[in-house]
Amino acid sequence: MTTAPVVVRHVNIGTARRLKMGERSILSAIGKAPATGPVAVGPLGLAGDEQADLSVHGGLSKAVYAYPAAHYAFWQTQRRERGVSLFDEALPPGFVGENLTIDGPLEHDVFVGDEWHFPDCVLRVTAPREPCFKFTTIMGFVQAGRAMAVAGCCGYYLAVERPGTIAAGQTATVVPGQRGLSIAQAFAGKFAKHAR
């Protein structure tokens, strides 16, 4: 079985800051932007990156969040159809809160335990991303979590197996883990209720 390589388009980082949600203001680090040059990767993620709510993001098993660039067209269409994309502009890298905007396998071809061997670090797939209210706020429409559940375009979290550095343009060789549930199956099992 041949597994497609992973190519990093952008490495994105961001710090926690206030996000306005109607009348409320909450701390969020969902806003990420591309970094230039190599970025250090440690056990808890990328240097210069933060997570505001460690109960659902970050930590050893969710140190890095990767998102396929192929899904961006889906979100642009969703936002345009709901009138929340005023100029139908292209969404910037890091818009969905991902650390790595990638070209490579989609959720049905990614399995928990797969390792991504980059030139200077190794990451291991651990779990699908879960839609949250901050994601819905950034997307600009209340059904964003449901749209993610129906489409299954969740991306995936990674643990850092070997620290080092990572940069845009790098390619990882995928070393398959034990083939149990794919990320798509794990996500569907967790969020089937959102799809109804």
C-alpha positions, 0 to 999 in steps of 0.5 A: 500500500502506497501512502501519498506524501505530505507537503507543507504549504504553510506553517502557521502560528498565532498568539491568544487574543480576544475574540468578539462573539456578539456581546461576549469577548473570549480568549482564543488563539484560532487566528494563525498566520504564516511564519517565514523560515524554519519554525522550531517544533517541541513536544507541545507544538510550534515555537511562537504558537499558543492555545487558549483552551488546553482542555480541547487544543494543545498538550502532548497529543494535540501539539500540532494541527494539520489541515488539507488545503483542498478543503479551503474551496469548500469553506469559501463556497459555504461562506459565499452561499451564506453571504458572510464572505463579502468579496468572495476573497480567498481564505488566508492560510491558517484561517481554520486555526491550523498550524500546517496547511498541507497538500496530501492525504485527506481524512479517509486516507489518514490513520491514527498512528501514522507518522510523518517523517519530515527532514528534521522532525517526526509527527504522529497522527493522534485524532480528528479536530473537533468543531467548536464555537470559536471555529463557528465564530471565525467561519461566520455562520452558526451551522459551520460545525454541522457543515464540518461534520457532514463534509468530514473535513476536520483535519487532524491533530499530531503529537511530536515524536521527534522535535526539530524544525519544520518549514513551508515547502518541506515534504514528509514521508508517511510511515503507516501506523496500525490500520484501525480507524481512519481519521474520517471514521473516528470523526464520524463516530464522534460527531454523527449527531452534528450531521443529522 
